[in-house]
Amino acid sequence: MSRLRSQNMFQASLILVGAALFSRMTGFIREMVIAHRFGTSIDYDVFLVAVSIPIALCNTLLFALPSGLIPWYLSEKKRIERDVPSMFLAKAVLFFGVLLFLISLFILVLAPVILRYYAPAFGEHEMYQGVFFLRMTSCIVFFGGLFALMRSFMHAENHFLVPALAPLLLNGAVIFFVLHLSGHAGIRALGWGVVAGYGLQAAVAFFFTVRHILRRSGPQTQSPVLHAAFQSVLFVLFIEVMGQMVVIIDRAFHGSVTTGSIAALNFAGTLCQVPIGILGITLGTAIFPAISRMAVDGDYIELGRVVNTGMKTVLFVTLPVALFMMIFADPIIALFFQRGAFTVESKNLTAGAFVWLSFSVPFLAAHAVLIKTFYAMKIRHVLVLVTLGGLAGKVLLSHWLVIPFQHRGLAMATALASSLLVICMLAFLQKKIRPFDIRVWASFLLRMVLTAMLAVLGARIGIYPYLGQKLYVALPGSLLAAGIIFIMLHVWMKTDALYFMIHRMRKT
């Protein structure tokens, strides 16, 4: 049984990684189009500040609803030993649909009041633009929440491909509207693209869920687990809202940083989300249904083994990638964004933040796996305490670092706060179920850091200067060289994480 579970989890991970990679590629194109048209302009800064609350709520729902619903959904499915009654899905849609509609309406009506308190440094013109953008995008809370809800049930029923590819609709809509309407509508074209993209995602997810999940559910029977599930979701929403506050905190400091800094942080953060999303979030998503079943069955030994392997896999990939991103920050930003309205000054602003946000990549990828473990085990009070601690650390560090280091100080605060948060979560999990052998992990991390440094610095010093001035040749060539050096070193050292991935790929 455990072998079958592991193979299913790895297959789901491969599907999600492939789909996420494809979606991230279109996300890259989307950001390149936005950078080309708007650069780090004041208009784009205003847009990002104004829409930060609706987008943060959408991201919160995207992570909170699956984490809150899936364990209870699977628990109910096991209790009745057949398909979960359609009442579970129907009531979830009704409850959260009404809640999401009310939140969207609240933002629409009170947009001027929200921005008056959130962005007091806005002038009259910026405030007018900000209110328009906030009202325009208020509906994405409803669309994004509906998509997150449908995505939860698709993952619980092991349908991973459709929700993983759905962001293509969002990226495609933004690209289309910016390319075809920005000449006439300016930055407003970006707002309309965001609204259209979220609406398309929600529509596709809704129709897929109705066709493939709802129609084959059992008879409509009442279940007391519904109330517990909804309470769990509300709790997880609280946790995820605190997690999304990082972006809101950064943009709340827009009055303390130079023009274009908020846009620079956004572009840098988008690039850093690629390795986090491709590996950390996808792996956490793939293993979550399985570790939820293990937690329900009380099989904490197997759960600990899965978490241990997942963490090693995440760090095996993200540590060298993060170091590569830090060392090659300038050419990476120049290659992807420096064209059109994105000037040399924009590149320098973005690269300054990118270095520090890259440092946080392994920690945030590990956090994506750890938080799913905490949700599966229903460890609520600890999540609240560590998340509040991380948020408090982010606020204090941002306040101390923003004046001397400007937007780079905000990126430093994110990196330091995320590292402390992950260390606290690891310490508690080790005390709870002891999934990690400390000596083995110390040896693993030491080898990872040393081999990553040798590979990346070797590529920077010995390969990059000799590949010419064309970044589209020099940068991929350096990445390939660093990857080969890194893998060969671990083949020589017979690292278990590398052989685990090779073994699973062969079996799949």
C-alpha positions in Angstrom: 0.0 0.0 0.0 2.8 2.5 0.9 4.6 1.7 -2.3 1.4 2.4 -4.3 0.9 5.6 -2.4 4.4 6.7 -3.1 4.1 6.0 -6.8 0.8 7.8 -7.1 2.2 10.8 -5.3 5.3 10.9 -7.5 3.1 10.6 -10.7 0.9 13.4 -9.4 4.0 15.5 -8.7 5.3 14.9 -12.2 2.0 16.0 -13.7 1.9 19.1 -11.6 5.5 20.0 -12.2 5.1 19.6 -16.0 1.8 21.6 -16.0 3.3 24.2 -13.6 6.4 24.6 -15.8 4.2 25.2 -18.8 2.0 27.7 -16.9 5.1 29.4 -15.5 6.5 29.8 -19.0 3.4 31.7 -20.1 3.6 33.6 -16.8 7.1 34.7 -17.9 5.8 35.9 -21.2 3.0 37.7 -19.4 5.5 39.5 -17.1 7.8 40.3 -20.1 4.8 41.9 -21.9 3.9 43.9 -18.9 7.5 45.0 -18.3 7.8 46.0 -22.0 4.7 48.1 -21.9 4.8 49.7 -18.4 8.3 49.1 -17.0 8.6 50.4 -13.4 6.4 53.4 -14.0 4.3 55.2 -11.4 1.1 54.0 -13.1 2.2 50.4 -12.6 3.1 51.1 -9.0 -0.3 52.5 -8.3 -2.0 49.5 -10.0 0.0 47.0 -7.9 -0.8 48.8 -4.7 -4.5 49.1 -5.5 -5.0 45.5 -6.6 -2.8 44.0 -3.8 -5.8 43.3 -1.5 -8.0 41.5 -4.1 -5.1 39.4 -5.4 -3.9 38.6 -1.9 -7.4 37.4 -1.0 -7.4 35.2 -4.2 -4.1 33.7 -3.3 -5.3 33.1 0.2 -8.3 31.2 -1.0 -6.2 29.3 -3.5 -4.2 27.7 -0.7 -6.7 27.9 2.2 -9.7 26.1 0.6 -7.8 22.9 -0.4 -6.0 22.8 2.9 -9.2 23.2 4.9 -11.6 21.1 2.9 -9.6 18.1 1.6 -8.9 16.4 5.0 -12.6 16.6 6.0 -13.7 15.6 2.5 -11.5 12.5 2.7 -12.5 11.8 6.2 -16.2 11.8 5.2 -15.5 9.7 2.2 -13.8 7.1 4.3 -16.6 7.1 6.9 -19.4 6.3 4.4 -17.1 4.1 2.3 -18.3 5.4 -1.1 -18.5 8.7 -3.0 -19.0 11.7 -0.8 -22.6 12.9 -0.9 -23.3 15.7 -3.3 -24.6 17.7 -0.4 -21.0 18.3 0.8 -20.1 20.0 -2.5 -23.4 21.7 -3.0 -23.3 23.3 0.5 -19.7 24.3 0.1 -20.5 26.1 -3.2 -23.5 27.8 -1.6 -21.7 28.9 1.6 -18.5 30.1 0.1 -20.3 31.6 -3.0 -22.4 33.9 -0.8 -19.4 34.7 1.3 -17.2 35.6 -1.7 -19.9 37.7 -3.3 -20.3 39.7 -0.1 -16.5 40.3 0.2 -16.4 41.5 -3.5 -19.3 43.8 -2.8 -17.7 45.1 0.3 -14.5 46.0 -1.6 -16.5 47.6 -4.5 -18.5 49.9 -2.2 -15.7 50.8 0.3 -12.8 51.1 -2.2 -12.2 54.8 -1.5 -12.1 54.2 2.3 -9.8 51.2 2.0 -7.2 53.1 -0.1 -7.4 56.2 2.1 -6.1 54.1 5.0 -3.9 51.7 3.0 -2.3 54.2 0.7 -2.3 57.6 2.5 0.7 58.8 0.4 -1.3 58.7 -2.8 -1.9 62.1 -4.4 -5.3 63.1 -5.9 -4.6 61.6 -9.3 -3.1 58.4 -7.8 -6.0 58.0 -5.5 -8.5 58.4 -8.4 -6.6 55.7 -10.4 -6.3 53.4 -7.4 -10.0 53.5 -6.5 -10.8 52.7 -10.2 -8.4 49.7 -10.2 -9.7 48.4 -6.9 -13.3 48.6 -7.9 -12.5 47.0 -11.3 -10.8 44.0 -9.7 -13.1 43.5 -6.7 -14.9 40.8 -8.6 -11.8 38.6 -8.9 -12.3 37.7 -5.2 -15.5 35.9 -6.2 -14.0 34.3 -9.4 -10.7 33.4 -7.7 -12.5 31.9 -4.7 -14.8 29.8 -6.9 -11.8 28.5 -8.8 -10.0 27.6 -5.5 -13.1 25.8 -4.3 -13.5 23.7 -7.5 -9.7 23.0 -7.4 -10.0 21.6 -3.9 -12.5 18.9 -4.9 -10.6 18.1 -8.1 -7.4 17.5 -6.1 -9.3 15.4 -3.6 -10.5 13.2 -6.4 -7.0 13.1 -7.9 -7.7 15.4 -10.9 -4.5 17.5 -11.0 -4.0 18.4 -14.7 -6.9 20.8 -15.3 -6.4 23.0 -12.2 -2.6 23.1 -12.9 -3.2 24.3 -16.5 -6.0 26.7 -15.6 -3.5 29.6 -15.0 -2.8 29.5 -18.7 -6.2 31.2 -19.2 -5.3 34.0 -16.8 -1.9 34.5 -18.4 -3.4 34.4 -21.9 -6.1 36.9 -21.1 -3.6 39.4 -19.5 -1.3 39.1 -22.5 -4.1 39.6 -25.0 -5.6 42.7 -23.3 -2.2 44.3 -22.7 -1.0 43.8 -26.3 -4.3 44.8 -28.0 -5.7 47.5 -25.7 -2.9 49.2 -23.8 -2.2 51.5 -26.7 -5.7 53.1 -26.1 -6.6 52.2 -22.5 -3.1 52.3 -21.0 -2.7 50.5 -17.7 -6.5 49.9 -17.5 -6.0 47.2 -20.1 -4.0 45.2 -17.6 -7.0 45.4 -15.1 -9.4 44.2 -17.7 -7.1 41.3 -18.6 -6.8 40.3 -14.9 -10.6 40.3 -14.5 -11.2 38.3 -17.7 -8.5 35.7 -16.8 -9.9 35.0 -13.3 -13.4 34.7 -14.8 -12.3 32.2 -17.4 -10.4 30.1 -14.7 -13.5 30.0 -12.6 -15.8 29.0 -15.5 -13.6 26.1 -16.7 -13.1 24.7 -13.2 -16.9 24.9 -12.4 -17.9 23.1 -15.5 -15.2 20.4 -15.1 -16.3 19.8 -11.4 -19.9 19.6 -12.3 -19.3 17.1 -15.1 -16.7 14.9 -13.6 -17.3 15.0 -9.8 -20.7 16.2 -8.9 -22.7 14.0 -11.3 -21.2 10.8 -9.9 -21.6 11.7 -6.2 -23.9 9.7 -4.0 -27.4 10.7 -2.7 -27.9 14.0 -1.0 -27.5 13.2 2.7 -26.9 15.6 5.6 -23.5 15.2 7.3 -22.3 16.8 10.6 -18.8 16.9 9.2 -19.9 19.8 6.9 -19.9 22.2 9.8 -16.5 21.0 11.0 -15.1 21.4 7.5 -16.4 25.0 7.1 -14.9 25.9 10.5 -11.6 24.4 9.4 -11.6 26.4 6.2 -12.3 29.6 8.1 -9.4 28.8 10.4 -7.1 28.1 7.5 -8.3 31.3 5.8 -7.1 33.2 8.8 -3.7 31.5 8.6 -3.3 32.1 4.9 -4.4 35.7 5.2 -1.5 36.3 7.5 0.8 34.6 5.1 -0.4 36.9 2.2 0.2 39.9 4.4 3.8 39.9 3.3 2.9 41.4 -0.1 0.5 43.9 1.5 3.1 45.0 4.0 5.6 45.6 1.2 3.2 47.7 -0.8 2.1 49.6 2.3 5.7 51.0 2.4 5.3 52.5 -1.1 5.5 56.0 0.4 9.0 55.3 1.9 10.7 54.0 -1.3 11.5 55.5 -4.7 9.2 55.5 -7.7 9.3 52.1 -9.4 10.4 50.2 -6.3 7.0 48.4 -5.9 7.0 47.4 -9.5 10.6 46.2 -9.1 9.7 44.1 -6.1 6.8 42.6 -8.1 9.0 41.6 -11.0 11.7 40.1 -8.7 9.0 38.2 -6.7 7.5 36.8 -9.9 10.8 35.3 -11.0 11.4 33.9 -7.5 8.0 32.2 -7.5 9.0 30.0 -10.4 11.1 27.5 -8.5 8.8 27.8 -5.5 5.7 27.1 -7.6 7.2 24.4 -9.8 8.6 22.3 -7.0 7.5 23.5 -3.5 3.9 24.2 -4.1 3.3 21.4 -6.6 4.9 18.8 -4.4 3.0 20.0 -1.4 -0.2 19.9 -3.4 0.5 16.4 -4.7 1.3 14.8 -1.4 -1.4 16.6 0.6 -4.3 14.2 -0.1 -2.0 11.2 0.7 -0.6 12.6 3.9 -4.1 13.6 4.9 -5.2 10.0 4.6 -2.1 8.9 6.6 -3.0 11.4 9.3 -6.6 10.1 9.4 -5.3 6.6 9.7 -2.8 7.6 12.4 0.1 6.3 10.2 2.6 9.0 11.4 5.7 6.9 10.6 4.8 6.7 6.9 3.8 10.4 7.0 7.1 11.4 8.5 8.9 9.4 5.8 7.0 11.1 3.0 7.7 14.6 4.5 11.4 13.8 5.0 11.7 12.7 1.4 9.7 15.6 0.1 11.9 18.1 2.0 15.1 16.6 0.7 13.7 16.7 -2.9 12.7 20.3 -2.5 16.0 21.4 -1.1 18.0 19.3 -3.6 16.6 21.5 -6.4 16.0 24.9 -4.8 19.3 25.4 -3.0 21.5 25.4 -6.2 18.8 27.3 -8.1 18.6 30.0 -5.4 22.4 30.4 -5.4 22.4 30.6 -9.2 19.7 33.3 -9.1 21.7 35.3 -6.5 25.1 35.1 -8.4 23.5 35.8 -11.8 20.9 38.4 -10.7 21.8 41.1 -13.2 21.9 39.0 -16.4 18.7 37.2 -15.4 16.8 40.4 -15.0 18.3 41.9 -18.1 17.5 38.8 -20.2 13.8 38.5 -19.2 12.8 42.2 -18.8 15.2 44.8 -20.2 13.3 46.0 -23.3 10.8 48.7 -24.1 9.8 50.8 -21.0 11.9 48.6 -18.8 15.2 50.6 -18.7 18.6 50.0 -17.2 17.4 51.9 -14.1 14.5 49.5 -13.9 16.9 46.5 -14.2 19.1 47.8 -11.4 16.1 48.4 -9.1 14.7 44.9 -9.8 18.1 43.1 -9.4 18.7 44.7 -6.0 15.5 43.1 -4.7 16.0 39.9 -6.6 19.2 38.9 -4.8 17.6 38.9 -1.4 14.3 37.4 -2.5 16.4 34.6 -4.1 17.8 33.8 -0.7 14.3 33.1 0.5 13.5 30.6 -2.3 14.5 27.3 -0.5 12.8 28.5 2.7 9.5 29.4 1.0 9.6 26.1 -1.1 10.1 24.2 2.2 7.3 26.2 3.8 4.9 25.1 1.0 5.5 21.4 2.0 5.6 22.0 5.8 2.3 23.9 5.9 0.5 21.1 4.1 1.9 18.7 6.7 0.6 20.9 9.6 -2.9 21.2 7.9 -3.0 17.4 7.4 -2.2 16.8 11.0 -4.6 19.5 12.1 -2.0 21.3 14.3 -3.9 24.6 14.5 -2.5 26.5 17.5 1.1 26.1 16.5 0.4 27.4 13.0 -1.2 30.5 14.4 1.7 31.2 16.7 4.5 30.6 14.2 2.6 32.5 11.5 2.0 35.5 13.8 5.6 35.4 14.8 6.8 35.4 11.2 4.4 38.3 10.3 5.6 40.3 13.3 9.2 39.7 12.3 8.4 40.8 8.8 6.8 44.1 10.0 9.6 44.9 12.4 12.4 44.1 10.0 10.7 46.0 7.2 10.4 49.1 9.5 14.1 48.9 10.4 15.5 48.1 7.0 13.4 50.2 4.6 15.0 53.6 5.4 18.7 52.6 5.0 18.2 50.0 2.2 14.9 51.2 0.5 13.1 48.4 -1.4 16.1 46.0 -0.9 15.4 46.3 2.8 11.8 45.0 2.2 13.3 42.1 0.3 15.8 41.4 3.1 13.0 41.4 5.7 11.1 38.8 3.6 14.1 36.6 3.4 15.0 36.8 7.1 11.4 36.4 8.3 10.7 33.4 6.1 13.9 31.6 7.2 13.0 32.0 10.9 9.4 30.8 10.2 10.6 27.6 8.5 13.1 26.9 11.3 10.4 27.2 13.9 8.1 24.9 12.0 10.8 22.3 11.5 11.7 22.3 15.2 8.1 21.7 16.2 7.5 18.9 13.6 10.7 17.2 14.8 9.5 17.3 18.3 6.0 16.0 17.3 6.8 13.1 15.0 10.6 13.1 14.6 10.7 12.7 10.8 14.3 13.9 10.5 17.6 12.3 11.5 19.6 15.3 12.6 23.0 13.9 11.8 21.9 12.7 8.3 20.3 16.1 7.6 23.4 18.1 8.8 25.5 16.0 6.4 23.0 16.5 3.6 22.8 20.3 4.0 26.6 20.7 4.2 27.0 18.7 1.0 24.3 20.6 -0.7 25.7 24.0 0.2 29.3 23.1 -0.8 28.4 21.4 -4.1 26.0 24.3 -5.0 28.7 26.9 -4.4 31.3 24.9 -6.4 28.8 24.4 -9.3 27.5 28.0 -9.5 30.8 29.8 -8.8 32.6 27.5 -11.3 30.0 28.4 -14.0 30.3 32.1 -13.2 34.1 32.2 -13.2 35.0 29.5 -15.6 32.1 29.4 -18.2 30.1 32.6 -18.3 32.9 35.1 -19.3 33.7 32.9 -22.3 30.3 32.5 -23.8 30.1 36.0 -25.4 27.9 39.1 -24.8 24.6 37.5 -25.9 22.7 36.8 -22.8 20.4 34.3 -24.4 23.5 32.1 -25.1 25.7 32.9 -22.0 23.0 32.5 -19.3 21.5 29.2 -20.4 25.0 27.9 -21.1 26.1 28.8 -17.6 22.9 27.3 -16.1 23.5 24.0 -18.0 27.2 23.9 -16.9 26.3 24.6 -13.3 23.6 21.8 -13.4 26.0 19.3 -14.9 28.7 20.0 -12.3 26.2 19.9 -9.5 24.7 16.5 -10.6 28.1 14.9 -11.3 29.2 15.9 -7.8 26.2 14.2 -6.3 26.5 11.1 -8.5 30.1 10.8 -7.2 28.8 11.3 -3.6 25.8 9.0 -4.2 23.3 11.4 -2.7 20.0 9.6 -1.8 17.7 12.5 -3.0 19.1 12.3 -6.5 18.8 8.5 -6.7 15.3 8.7 -5.3 14.2 11.0 -8.1 15.9 8.8 -10.8 14.3 5.7 -9.3 10.8 7.2 -9.3 11.1 8.5 -12.8 12.1 5.0 -14.1 9.1 3.4 -12.3 6.7 6.1 -13.5 
